[in-house]
Amino acid sequence: MNTTLPAAILSIEGDIAILAINHPPVNALSQVVRESLVKGMTQAQANPAVRAIVLICEGRTFLAGADITEFGKPPQSPSLFEAQDAIELGNKPVIAAIHGTSLGGGFEVALCCHYRVAVPSAKCGLPEVHLGLLPGAGGTQRLPRIVGAAKALDMITGGLHVKAAECLAMGLLDELVPEGQLREGALAFARKVIDEKRPLRKVRDLDGKMLGARAHPELFVEFRKANARKFRGFLAPEYNIRCIEAAVNLPFTEGMQTERKLFLELVSGPQSIAQRYAFFAERQAAKIPDLPTDTPVVKVAKVGIIGAGTMGGGIAMNFANVGIPVVLIETAQDALDRGLAVVRRNYENTVKRGRLSKDAMENRLALLTGSLNMQSLSDCDLVIEAVFEDMAVKKTIFAQLDAIAKPGAVLATNTSALDVNEIASAVKRPEAVVGMHFFSPANVMKLLEVVRGAKTSNTALATAMDIGKKIGKVAVMSGVCPGFIGNRILRARGLQAQAMLMEGCMPWDIDRVLYEFGMPMGPFAMSDLAGLDLGWSAATSQSSTIREVLCEKGRRGQKTGAGYYDYDEARNAHPSEVTQGIITEFMQRSGQVRRDISDTEILERCLFAMVNEACKILDEGIAIRASDIDVVWINGYGWPVYRGGPMHYADSIGRRVIADKLKAYGTLMGADFHISPSLEKS
Ligand code: 3H9
């Protein structure tokens, strides 16, 4: 007989009870699921006919974690701990049957089961660190008891999703069952547990794996040191480490108290609030309100890329990585050879780091072909133009492409700033044209700005968003304006940074403040990395800006060993007397008097100018929601996710406060600076 519970069905097969949770979309541990766990386990244990219990989930995944939307709200009974106790402290063996992803609280529930089986495609992990949290339902205490402290540190601070085979090898799983036969496999395993009278194994009681780390506490010191750069600015990794230290050094119940205390601190702190916001913002970005969800998308079976430079090659890798063949077009054989060689080198580096097998590399490379003939694009479903930023060149290419591309193909431009509508005007099918702005290095950076032109069809837009997700990007829609969302805001910051150079700041002062805020680097270090001569030409240079003078002196950035900074052989940046001299000369020439500029002013003028531009972008409908802007800056420009993006940051300070500050800076902000109408009104 089946018993229906709020989010589960309890059924009995012979002497085995099966508790099947069903709480779409991802079986998060909401109140109804916790209630179902408690009731289901209690009933199964009270039933004298039952000798073992299988915990399984319907739908696409096992329990994917605590319900993140419940954090910050009053707790609802029963707690996750009560649900876990109902499993672990019961009098019958419970077997977790895992498919999809068993994550966070979901995996912590599995760790309370006495045994765990999974299908080979399943993954397990404790990814709370990505939400600025730590596994707060015993994960930091139980996981190390199975895998040891060293592996637990990697898994928990990295928030890794670990494949089933690896979990089996580490002892996190007891058995893999054939794909598609989880229920049968779990029942067969339960039968074995009953027949062999296996004990009620509780992870909390294990201690053997703790001995190594107990004898070598330096493990933690070394781990912190080795990861200092990666963890910079984040609170959660350190808290996770402290919990694992507690698991090693304290009895289970005391370790649990440490975990609880630190979890509560994190969950109510600004970093986790920002990171949880970013989690939902990313998922929200995929939804475009006026794009019907049933919009047909083009099935992308082959991709063409025009331009095999750094960008084109990087873009191509994304498609090859997911098994989609790509043809790369160049105008000269040597450029094509160079482009393909760079792609090969990139893959070889990944192989060297152990993150890709040689076979997989060869398979991916086999999907990439080169051609000097645009005609090779005739059977592509999606063509991405990735040549240099010159409108005339792009329009010529699109006109050629129009004559070659098959009907229905999506024609994308990777422009980072140019007018997509003007590019579309070069073809007879402007509805097929869309912007797909990748970020460099295109095979690594997560962001994809999808630019919707005035005539872009729903299908072209939906295809670009859809294929973006398939290649593992976070796709965000932008309207057409110079620089779109990301680069337009970057420019607003750059203008302030440049202005402050003329008031007495040095590039390294500004870069330091932004780095300390949490950005990976400041605007001047970034310019040096990109190359100061991007868009600069010796023929037209007139020594009219600091950048022009630097380029004229051969200081074109990292690649020439000097730019705003001097670089040593290891490419470490050092403040430069030459740059300082150039800036001082500029100031003298324009009669500017040096003044002391505080770190606060540097930060506020840079960041508040960004917020102001972001508000204009919203006012103009270029971005459809504030959180999309945050997703762009987190994934494309390294805005520290623990600060939630420029708009989340603005709200944490107060938009009114920012508007008032910007007014107070007055003319310093520049003659062309205007406060956004919506910021003004806030
Ligand atoms: C935790 O467990 C804390 C505990 O240690 C301690 C507690 C005391 N809650 O990503 P998708 C929604 S912290 C609420 O597009 P996919 C998501 O917003 C948690 N909602 O699917 C989306 O909604 P919508 C630790 C959630 O197939 C929909 O489900 N766990 C949750 O690409 C589909 O999501 C994690 O960090 C949630 N936990 O990927 C895992 N998860 O349709 C977080 C998802 O309205 N989740 N939603 O936009 C994931 O990583 C992915 O969702 C997953 C599926 C891999 C599961």
Residues whose N, C-alpha, C, O or C-beta is under 5 A from the ligand:
A	BS01	3H9	P25 V26 A28 A64 G65 A66 D67 I68 T69 L80 T101 L103 G104 G105 G106 P127 E128 L134 P135 G136 A137 R283
